[in-house]
Amino acid sequence: MVVPIPEHIARIRQKIGHDLLLVPAVSVLARDDAGRLLLVRHTESGLWGLVGGCVEIDEDPADAAVREALEETGLVVELTGMVAAVGGPQYRIRYANGDEAAVIAVVYTARVTGGSALAQGDETCEVGWFPPAELPDLALGSFARATLTHLDWLCAPQPGTPVGRL
């Protein structure tokens, strides 16, 4: 399975091959009323990851976040805040085809306002809601694990204390 890439990145890849490319992206941390986090299982790796993806040329990152949530999960989200901008060596990705990317992502919190949870099939094969206590032991992709670690979501909660900075 080859994950579809935006047209502008495909044009760049024709020129640079698999070399490292800096990619702007967004992640969406949608939570339900019970505090569970919405995640998607990636078709290519089988690992759970954050909802999100590349920002298109001339696209506002907030619009990209809403678009990616709908594309990957079938759910309409309303963004409730921007909680981080993440990047660095732990956000490097090597895709199955050999492409390398250094991702800088704007991370948003959100709530679901409509739609029906349904994985879209090409990139995601499952949609799930997970309580914070299950996140540390979940089979997470490296990008999701790095982001959730950055936000203090993977530390063991103390009884009676809120989890994370979200």
Order of alpha helices (4+ residues) and beta strands (2+ residues): alpha-beta-beta-beta-beta-alpha-beta-beta-beta-beta-alpha
